[in-house]
Amino acid sequence: MSAKPKNKTPQIRGKQPDLIVAKIVSEFKDRTRAEIRKWRQALEMAGDVNTPRLYALQDLYDNLKDDGHFISQIELRKAATLCAPFHIQDRRTGEINEEKTKFFMSEWFYNFMEDALEAPHYGYTLLELTDPGTMSFTLVPRRNVVPALSLVLPEVSASTGISYAVGFENTLIHVGKVTDLGLMANICGQLIWKRNAQQSWAEFSEKYGQPLITATTNKTSQGDLDKIESMLTALGEAAQAVLPEGTTIDIKPFAGSDAYQVYDKQIDRINTEIGKPITGGTMISDNGSSRSQSEVHERNLDGKIAAADRRIITFTVNNQLLRIMQVHGWDINPETDEFIFDTTVQLSLKDYFEIVTRLLDKGYPIPTKWISKTFNIPIDGEPTPVQQSSPFQQLPRAEAKPGGFLANFQ
């Protein structure tokens, strides 16, 4: 059975509701300077019992998520799941359905997973099916969603909105808990402090990056003083000047404390505090880490953190996506079909070949076609048994000379 639609155009059983994303008004987003005070106020708005609003917090997320280290950690964690092998199998027999698996290994599903994997970082995620024919989903802007009330606000300042509690079961995918604000709610402070440290360092470099240049002169006329001032200004750019007689130049380099230790150490510490909640550490992506420590952090990411992300995708697909696909006419049955990530241990091709060689040496029959396909080796025909030579080979007998035994010594 293929995963193609049963009908030429997938049909929805029942009345299709209007798209929620089409009713959302594009509005101004706050991109002004991020401050700790603004972060605290946004958390209070999100946690309001009567009228919770997330737009201030989500705008702050969008403002801060362009940090380079944050981007690398997020992409690294998402890639650990996006690059993991998966398949569609029969729930009862465990047999893999190659055609249905091939349909899921398409752009639409990887886009779906990428949006769903943002839920641990940015909070509750709502995805709407906008094209059943291609299974295209659109992320409902989080700034317009009020998960605690099951509302989508067309405008963030509106007092009423679209209730998705009932009537959208066949078009909406819910990822995460309604009370979850994401990891960003905890690390916004670190990102703000890092941005402030970088800005302070830039101001420090602007003030003290160039050495102080002074001039001492015995001239008193305003014309000479103006000329000296003009030459000093040009000296910072051209490193040459023509000054009146009796004028000396003194270049004084900055002799204060080491700004590198002040700002760079602070930024490095903040990067560590950002990376730990996302990938469990920073040694996977940063230089200067030992191989053993990097391998430990890599195992933590693949075996624990990414495993939890894959479990989120598995539950979302099996509990929601497969049912929606069946409703829209796709040849998918959530009662018999199951989405699962491949959890078998991945061996290198060299180790795999050694295992196969040992099995062949012990006499286990392994199909030649499978060996040729697995190791990409062209094999023509069946193997020919090779006769192994004995270490004690029998030498050819010499012909006896006429005359008996004594003739051999003549």
C-alpha positions in Angstrom: 0.0 0.0 0.0 1.4 3.4 -0.9 1.0 6.6 1.0 -0.5 8.4 -1.9 -4.0 9.9 -1.5 -6.8 7.5 -2.2 -8.5 10.3 -4.3 -6.9 12.6 -6.9 -7.7 15.5 -4.5 -7.6 14.7 -0.8 -11.0 15.4 0.7 -11.8 16.5 4.2 -14.6 14.7 6.0 -16.9 17.3 7.3 -16.9 21.1 7.0 -13.4 22.6 6.6 -13.0 25.6 8.9 -11.4 28.8 7.7 -7.7 29.1 8.0 -6.6 30.7 11.3 -3.4 32.0 9.9 -5.3 34.0 7.2 -7.1 36.0 9.8 -4.0 37.2 11.7 -3.0 40.8 11.1 0.6 41.6 10.4 1.7 44.1 13.2 4.7 45.9 14.4 7.1 43.9 16.5 9.1 45.4 19.3 12.8 45.4 18.2 14.0 48.1 20.6 16.8 47.6 23.1 16.3 44.5 25.2 16.5 45.1 28.9 16.1 43.0 32.0 13.2 45.1 33.1 11.4 44.4 29.8 12.1 40.6 30.2 10.5 40.6 33.7 7.5 42.5 32.5 7.0 40.1 29.6 7.1 37.1 32.0 4.5 38.8 34.2 2.2 39.3 31.2 2.6 35.7 30.1 1.7 34.5 33.6 -1.3 36.7 34.2 -4.1 34.5 35.4 -7.0 36.4 33.8 -5.6 37.8 30.6 -2.3 36.1 29.7 -0.5 37.6 26.7 2.6 36.3 25.0 3.4 38.9 22.4 5.8 40.8 24.5 7.8 37.7 25.5 7.8 36.3 21.9 8.9 39.7 20.5 11.8 39.5 23.0 12.6 36.0 21.8 12.7 37.2 18.2 14.9 40.1 19.2 17.5 38.0 21.0 17.6 34.8 19.0 20.0 36.2 16.4 23.0 35.6 18.8 25.6 33.4 17.0 26.3 31.0 19.8 22.5 30.6 20.5 21.9 29.8 16.8 24.7 27.2 16.7 23.4 25.4 19.7 19.8 25.4 18.5 20.7 24.1 15.0 23.0 21.5 16.5 20.2 20.1 18.7 17.6 20.2 15.9 20.0 18.5 13.5 20.5 15.6 15.9 16.8 14.7 15.3 16.4 15.9 11.7 19.3 13.7 10.6 18.1 10.6 12.5 16.7 7.7 10.3 13.1 6.8 10.7 10.4 4.6 9.0 6.7 3.7 8.9 6.1 0.2 10.0 3.2 -2.1 10.8 2.2 -2.0 14.4 1.5 -5.7 14.6 4.3 -7.3 12.6 7.0 -4.6 12.7 7.4 -4.8 8.9 8.7 -1.6 7.4 6.5 0.0 4.6 9.0 1.3 2.2 6.6 3.4 0.1 5.0 5.1 3.0 8.4 5.8 4.5 9.6 7.3 1.2 6.6 9.6 1.3 7.5 10.9 4.7 11.1 11.4 3.7 10.1 14.5 1.8 10.4 18.3 2.2 7.0 18.7 3.8 7.7 16.4 6.7 11.2 17.8 7.4 9.6 21.3 7.5 7.0 19.9 9.9 9.6 18.4 12.2 11.7 21.6 12.1 8.7 23.7 13.3 7.7 21.1 15.9 11.3 20.9 17.3 11.1 24.6 18.2 8.6 24.0 20.9 11.2 23.1 23.6 12.9 26.4 22.9 10.1 28.9 22.3 7.2 27.2 24.0 3.8 25.9 23.0 3.6 25.5 19.2 0.5 25.4 17.1 0.7 24.2 13.5 -2.1 24.5 11.0 -2.6 22.4 7.9 -2.9 24.9 5.0 -2.8 22.5 2.0 -4.0 18.9 2.5 -2.9 18.0 -1.1 0.8 18.5 -0.2 0.5 18.2 3.6 1.9 21.7 4.1 1.7 23.2 7.6 2.1 26.8 8.7 3.2 27.9 12.1 0.6 30.0 13.8 2.5 33.0 15.2 3.2 32.4 18.9 2.7 36.0 19.7 -1.0 35.7 18.7 -1.6 32.5 20.6 -3.0 32.3 24.1 -2.6 28.6 25.0 -4.2 28.8 28.4 -7.4 30.0 26.9 -7.2 28.1 23.6 -7.4 31.4 21.7 -5.7 32.9 18.7 -5.9 36.7 18.6 -6.1 38.3 15.2 -4.4 41.4 16.8 -2.3 41.1 19.9 -4.2 43.9 21.6 -7.6 42.3 20.9 -9.8 41.2 23.9 -11.4 38.4 21.9 -10.1 35.9 19.4 -10.7 32.7 17.6 -11.3 29.7 19.9 -9.6 26.5 18.6 -10.8 24.3 21.4 -13.5 22.8 19.2 -13.8 22.5 15.4 -10.2 22.5 14.4 -9.3 18.9 15.2 -8.6 18.0 11.6 -6.3 20.9 10.8 -4.3 21.8 14.0 -1.3 20.1 15.5 -0.5 20.9 19.1 3.1 20.5 20.3 4.2 21.1 23.9 2.4 22.0 27.1 0.1 25.0 27.2 2.0 26.3 30.2 5.5 25.9 28.7 7.2 29.1 27.8 10.3 27.4 26.4 14.0 27.4 27.3 14.2 31.0 26.1 12.3 32.2 29.1 15.2 31.1 31.3 18.1 32.3 29.1 16.8 35.6 28.0 18.7 37.3 30.8 22.0 35.7 29.7 21.4 36.9 26.1 20.7 40.4 27.3 23.8 40.5 29.5 25.9 39.2 26.6 24.6 41.8 24.2 25.3 44.5 26.8 28.8 43.2 27.3 29.5 43.2 23.6 28.2 46.8 23.3 30.3 48.0 26.2 33.4 46.3 24.7 32.7 48.1 21.4 32.4 51.4 23.2 35.6 50.7 25.1 37.4 49.9 21.8 36.1 53.1 20.2 37.5 55.2 23.1 40.7 53.4 24.0 41.5 51.2 20.9 43.6 54.0 19.4 46.5 55.5 21.4 46.1 59.0 22.8 48.1 61.5 20.6 49.1 64.9 22.2 51.1 67.8 20.9 53.2 70.3 22.9 54.0 73.6 21.2 55.4 77.0 22.0 53.1 78.7 19.5 50.4 80.9 20.8 48.7 82.2 17.7 45.2 80.9 17.0 46.1 80.1 13.4 49.0 77.9 14.5 46.9 76.1 17.1 44.2 75.4 14.6 46.7 74.0 12.2 48.2 71.8 14.9 44.7 70.5 15.8 43.9 69.8 12.2 47.2 67.9 11.8 46.6 65.8 14.9 43.2 64.8 13.5 44.7 63.8 10.2 47.5 62.0 12.0 45.1 59.4 13.3 44.2 58.5 9.7 47.3 59.2 7.6 50.1 58.7 10.3 51.9 61.9 9.0 51.7 65.6 9.7 53.4 68.9 9.0 53.6 70.9 12.2 55.0 74.3 13.1 58.5 74.6 14.5 58.7 73.9 18.2 55.9 71.4 18.2 56.5 67.8 19.6 54.2 64.8 19.3 53.6 62.3 22.1 51.7 59.0 21.6 50.4 57.5 24.8 49.1 53.9 24.5 46.3 52.8 26.8 47.8 51.5 30.1 44.6 50.6 32.0 43.4 47.1 33.0 43.0 44.3 30.5 39.6 44.8 28.9 40.0 41.4 27.2 39.8 39.6 30.6 36.8 41.8 31.6 34.6 41.5 28.6 35.7 38.3 26.8 35.6 36.2 30.0 32.1 37.5 30.7 31.0 36.6 27.2 32.6 33.2 27.4 30.9 32.5 30.7 27.5 33.5 29.3 28.0 31.3 26.2 28.4 28.4 28.6 25.2 29.3 30.5 23.4 29.5 27.1 24.8 26.2 25.8 24.1 24.0 28.8 20.3 24.2 28.8 20.1 23.6 25.0 22.7 20.9 24.2 24.0 19.9 27.7 27.3 21.7 27.2 29.5 23.7 24.8 32.4 21.3 24.1 30.7 19.9 21.0 30.9 23.2 19.1 33.8 25.1 20.8 37.5 24.8 20.3 39.9 23.9 23.0 38.0 20.9 24.4 39.5 17.5 24.9 38.3 14.7 22.8 37.1 12.6 25.7 35.1 15.5 27.1 33.6 16.3 23.7 32.6 12.6 23.3 30.8 12.7 26.7 28.9 15.8 25.7 28.1 14.3 22.3 26.7 11.2 24.0 24.6 13.3 26.3 23.1 15.1 23.2 22.5 12.1 21.1 21.5 9.7 23.8 19.5 11.9 26.1 18.5 15.4 24.9 18.0 14.4 21.2 16.2 11.2 22.3 13.7 13.3 24.2 13.2 15.5 21.1 12.7 12.4 19.0 10.1 11.2 21.5 8.2 14.4 21.1 8.1 14.0 17.3 7.1 10.3 17.7 4.1 11.1 19.9 3.1 14.1 17.8 3.1 12.0 14.5 1.4 8.9 15.9 -1.2 10.7 18.1 -2.1 13.6 15.8 -0.5 13.7 12.3 -1.4 10.2 11.1 -5.1 10.6 12.1 -5.2 14.0 10.3 -3.7 12.4 7.2 -6.3 9.7 7.2 -9.1 12.2 7.6 -7.8 14.1 4.5 -7.9 11.0 2.3 -4.3 9.7 2.6 -3.6 6.0 2.6 -2.5 6.1 6.3 -4.1 4.2 9.1 -3.1 5.2 12.6 -4.5 1.9 13.9 -2.1 -0.2 11.9 0.7 2.2 10.8 3.3 3.5 13.2 6.0 6.1 12.9 9.3 5.2 14.6 12.9 6.4 14.7 15.6 3.8 14.0 17.3 3.2 17.4 19.7 0.5 16.2 23.4 1.1 16.8 25.1 2.6 13.7 28.4 0.9 12.9 31.1 2.2 10.6 31.4 0.4 7.2 34.7 -1.1 8.2 33.4 -2.6 11.4 30.3 -3.8 9.6 32.5 -5.5 6.9 34.5 -7.3 9.6 31.4 -8.8 11.1 30.2 -10.0 7.8 33.6 -11.5 7.0 33.6 -13.4 10.3 30.2 -14.8 9.6 31.3 -15.9 6.1 34.4 -17.6 7.6 32.2 -19.5 10.0 30.1 -20.8 7.1 26.9 -18.7 7.5 25.3 -18.2 4.1 25.0 -14.5 3.2 23.4 -13.5 -0.1 25.9 -12.1 -2.6 23.4 -9.5 -3.8 23.0 -8.2 -0.3 26.8 -7.9 0.1 27.1 -6.1 -3.2 24.3 -3.6 -2.4 25.4 -3.0 1.2 29.1 -2.3 0.5 28.6 -1.0 -3.0 30.9 -3.6 -4.5 30.2 -5.0 -8.0 30.2 -8.8 -7.6 29.8 -11.0 -10.7 28.6 -14.5 -9.9 29.1 -16.7 -6.9 32.3 -16.9 -4.9 34.9 -19.5 -6.1 36.4 -21.7 -3.3 40.1 -21.0 -3.0 42.3 -24.0 -2.3 44.7 -23.1 0.5 48.2 -24.5 0.3 49.7 -26.5 3.1 52.8 -25.3 4.8 54.3 -28.7 4.2 54.1 -29.1 0.5 55.3 -32.3 -1.2 58.2 -31.6 -3.5 58.3 -33.2 -6.9 60.2 -36.5 -7.1 63.6 -36.5 -8.9 64.0 -39.0 -11.7 66.4 -41.8 -10.8 69.5 -42.2 -13.0 70.2 -45.6 -14.7 72.6 -47.8 -12.8 70.9 -48.1 -9.5 71.4 -46.1 -6.3 75.2 -45.7 -6.6 74.8 -44.0 -10.0 73.4 -40.9 -8.3 76.9 -40.2 -6.8 78.9 -40.5 -9.9 
